[in-house]
Amino acid sequence: MKKRTFLNLLSGAIASPILAPLSAWMSNQKLTNWSGNLVYGTDRVTEAASVDQIRALLRAENKVKVLGTRHCFNSIADSRYHLLSLKPMHEVVSLDAAARTVTIEPGVTYGQLCPYLDAHGFALHNLASLPHISVAGACTTATHGSGEKNGNLATAVSGLEMMTAAGDLVKLSRQSDGDAFRGAVVGLGALGVITRITLDLQPTYQMRQYVYENLPFAQMREHFDAIESSGYSVSLFTDWQKGRINEVWIKSRVGDRQPFASASAPAEFFGAKLATRNLHPIADLSAVNCTEQMGVPGPWYERLPHFRMGFTPSAGQELQSEYFVPRNNAVDAILAVERLRDRISPHLLITEIRTIAADDLWMSTAFERPSVTIHFTWKPDWPAVRSVLPLIERELGPFAPRPHWGKLFTMSPADLRSRYEKLPDFIRLARQYDPQGKFRNDFLDTNIFAS
Ligand SMILES: Cc1cc2nc3c(=O)[nH]c(=O)nc-3n(C[C@H](O)[C@H](O)[C@H](O)COP(=O)(O)OP(=O)(O)OC[C@H]3O[C@@H](n4cnc5c(N)ncnc54)[C@H](O)[C@@H]3O)c2cc1C
């Protein structure tokens, strides 16, 4: 039965009847992204609490960029003109138990949504390493978790409502809108303002997480498939030193017939040793920020992310890059990066390697390609990182890497565009919804629209 909930997920935020300039950023403070590595090109930020307020802003401004939770490291969410925050639009619109879908407003974060879903007996198929990010911002940049059979977070989207540059509301669904839907879900913020998202659900489930330490690279090379398929979601963390994967995180669904789904785990795993305490992926940092490990069962949304809501995810002071290569090139691609270990390690906090199922979303980093991702959490030293990225991109060149849409890369726009065969169709779709380029910014002009 369809249930209208309009649950206010974020207490204390009240919809204002008028367009509200964002007060937190009206001080002398510069508006930055989460990491602080990017000062946005304008501090003109308007908060909207309704579609009418969004429409009013779109009518008043020639150029508008929507801000999510500001967790991108590059300038994809930047604007020199006007930013729009939809933080006050943070309600669950409806939970359809029979259809197993939830429809939410665009300001909702996974951290707000997941406990609500769990309390109603539902779950999502996967999550990123952190729950702090907005669902809209995550899906529009093809944010992902791990798991050979798990598509990225955007693959859970079954419907979208979006306001075009002209102020019209367009509804697209997986069921009815074929190409337009597949083009719009990973929309890179280029098509319109997402005003509602519908996500596929499944019955809630419990998970266990085990961590192993020091898996020799030789074992990874020989047994990559077995390692990656040992759990529902597997992450390998390495600093590329000493020929080893520092930590293997294996997340399993309780009740699955996988070895790590049960209450005890073997002491050894391909030469790695079962950890005897909770760990942070960056060994020097406190595991208090991390989700529970050691096989303790818990709800899906407190095991799938590595980092806990309410705590700083990752290191905090950092930069990030990530490259997606075809799954069947995984080992060769990892070994190619390992050859650069002495160039990489001085600037690195940690690398994470994950797998993602292929999908059919035009601008998805896993479009028609089962993928492995090689991620880098860097020390916050952009000149150093900028000098290393071209080396990594060159080593990965034979595998046609696609960079994460929200992280730092130096690849030429021509190379980037060559990795997306549906790009011409995407540009046509963007021009249909936004003929004058209201939602375009420097990032999109350079990487997508320039030809
Ligand atoms: C500590 C940390 C850990 C991370 N871990 C992962 C991970 O595990 N996996 C992964 O894939 N990524 C990861 N990321 C990257 C992150 O998931 C992406 O950058 C994601 O886009 C962040 O969402 P956001 O809401 O902060 O987006 P923002 O940076 O605010 O915006 C991103 C894009 O979405 C657009 N947008 C946002 N809302 C709307 C809307 N309503 N309508 C239209 N466009 C909209 C913006 O205009 C912009 O183009 C991580 C980032 C950090 C900081």
The ligand as an SDF file (V2000), in Angstrom:
LIG
                    3D

 53 58  0  0  0  0  0  0  0  0999 V2000
   35.2880   11.5500    2.5570 C   0  0  0  0  0  0  0  0  0  0  0  0
   34.6810   11.2280    1.2190 C   0  0  0  0  0  0  0  0  0  0  0  0
   34.4360    9.9050    0.8800 C   0  0  0  0  0  0  0  0  0  0  0  0
   33.8900    9.5990   -0.3610 C   0  0  0  0  0  0  0  0  0  0  0  0
   33.6210    8.2780   -0.6580 N   0  0  0  0  0  0  0  0  0  0  0  0
   33.1280    7.9510   -1.8600 C   0  0  0  0  0  0  0  0  0  0  0  0
   32.8420    6.5940   -2.1860 C   0  0  0  0  0  0  0  0  0  0  0  0
   32.9370    5.6960   -1.3540 O   0  0  0  0  0  0  0  0  0  0  0  0
   32.4170    6.3220   -3.4430 N   0  0  0  0  0  0  0  0  0  0  0  0
   32.2630    7.2880   -4.3900 C   0  0  0  0  0  0  0  0  0  0  0  0
   31.9260    6.9750   -5.5270 O   0  0  0  0  0  0  0  0  0  0  0  0
   32.4720    8.6010   -4.0810 N   0  0  0  0  0  0  0  0  0  0  0  0
   32.8920    8.9370   -2.8500 C   0  0  0  0  0  0  0  0  0  0  0  0
   33.0890   10.2630   -2.5410 N   0  0  0  0  0  0  0  0  0  0  0  0
   32.7290   11.2770   -3.5350 C   0  0  0  0  0  0  0  0  0  0  0  0
   31.2690   11.7180   -3.3720 C   0  0  0  0  0  0  0  0  0  0  0  0
   30.4190   10.6400   -3.2440 O   0  0  0  0  0  0  0  0  0  0  0  0
   30.7930   12.5150   -4.5620 C   0  0  0  0  0  0  0  0  0  0  0  0
   31.6200   13.6000   -4.6910 O   0  0  0  0  0  0  0  0  0  0  0  0
   29.3180   12.9630   -4.4720 C   0  0  0  0  0  0  0  0  0  0  0  0
   28.9740   13.6700   -5.6310 O   0  0  0  0  0  0  0  0  0  0  0  0
   29.0670   13.8450   -3.2880 C   0  0  0  0  0  0  0  0  0  0  0  0
   27.7070   14.2500   -3.2510 O   0  0  0  0  0  0  0  0  0  0  0  0
   27.3700   15.7580   -2.8110 P   0  0  0  0  0  0  0  0  0  0  0  0
   25.9300   15.8170   -2.5000 O   0  0  0  0  0  0  0  0  0  0  0  0
   28.3130   16.2100   -1.7660 O   0  0  0  0  0  0  0  0  0  0  0  0
   27.6540   16.4880   -4.1830 O   0  0  0  0  0  0  0  0  0  0  0  0
   28.1460   18.0010   -4.5020 P   0  0  0  0  0  0  0  0  0  0  0  0
   29.6260   18.0190   -4.5170 O   0  0  0  0  0  0  0  0  0  0  0  0
   27.4690   18.9890   -3.6520 O   0  0  0  0  0  0  0  0  0  0  0  0
   27.5780   18.0970   -5.9890 O   0  0  0  0  0  0  0  0  0  0  0  0
   27.9470   17.1320   -6.9570 C   0  0  0  0  0  0  0  0  0  0  0  0
   27.1770   17.3310   -8.2530 C   0  0  0  0  0  0  0  0  0  0  0  0
   25.8050   17.0320   -8.0440 O   0  0  0  0  0  0  0  0  0  0  0  0
   25.0100   18.1120   -8.5320 C   0  0  0  0  0  0  0  0  0  0  0  0
   23.7720   18.1320   -7.7760 N   0  0  0  0  0  0  0  0  0  0  0  0
   23.6140   17.9730   -6.4370 C   0  0  0  0  0  0  0  0  0  0  0  0
   22.3150   18.0390   -6.1320 N   0  0  0  0  0  0  0  0  0  0  0  0
   21.6280   18.2320   -7.2950 C   0  0  0  0  0  0  0  0  0  0  0  0
   20.2620   18.3930   -7.6300 C   0  0  0  0  0  0  0  0  0  0  0  0
   19.2920   18.3530   -6.7210 N   0  0  0  0  0  0  0  0  0  0  0  0
   19.9390   18.5920   -8.9310 N   0  0  0  0  0  0  0  0  0  0  0  0
   20.8850   18.6220   -9.8830 C   0  0  0  0  0  0  0  0  0  0  0  0
   22.2020   18.4750   -9.6110 N   0  0  0  0  0  0  0  0  0  0  0  0
   22.5550   18.2820   -8.3420 C   0  0  0  0  0  0  0  0  0  0  0  0
   25.9020   19.3320   -8.3490 C   0  0  0  0  0  0  0  0  0  0  0  0
   25.4780   20.4170   -9.1460 O   0  0  0  0  0  0  0  0  0  0  0  0
   27.2290   18.7770   -8.7790 C   0  0  0  0  0  0  0  0  0  0  0  0
   27.2950   18.7260  -10.1860 O   0  0  0  0  0  0  0  0  0  0  0  0
   33.5950   10.6180   -1.3030 C   0  0  0  0  0  0  0  0  0  0  0  0
   33.8220   11.9530   -0.9520 C   0  0  0  0  0  0  0  0  0  0  0  0
   34.3360   12.2580    0.2920 C   0  0  0  0  0  0  0  0  0  0  0  0
   34.5510   13.6940    0.6600 C   0  0  0  0  0  0  0  0  0  0  0  0
  1  2  1  0
  2  3  1  0
  2 52  2  0
  3  4  2  0
  4  5  1  0
  4 50  1  0
  5  6  2  0
  6  7  1  0
  6 13  1  0
  7  8  2  0
  7  9  1  0
  9 10  1  0
 10 11  2  0
 10 12  1  0
 12 13  2  0
 13 14  1  0
 14 15  1  0
 14 50  1  0
 15 16  1  0
 16 17  1  0
 16 18  1  0
 18 19  1  0
 18 20  1  0
 20 21  1  0
 20 22  1  0
 22 23  1  0
 23 24  1  0
 24 25  2  0
 24 26  1  0
 24 27  1  0
 27 28  1  0
 28 29  2  0
 28 30  1  0
 28 31  1  0
 31 32  1  0
 32 33  1  0
 33 34  1  0
 33 48  1  0
 34 35  1  0
 35 36  1  0
 35 46  1  0
 36 37  1  0
 36 45  1  0
 37 38  2  0
 38 39  1  0
 39 40  1  0
 39 45  2  0
 40 41  1  0
 40 42  2  0
 42 43  1  0
 43 44  2  0
 44 45  1  0
 46 47  1  0
 46 48  1  0
 48 49  1  0
 50 51  2  0
 51 52  1  0
 52 53  1  0
M  END
$$$$
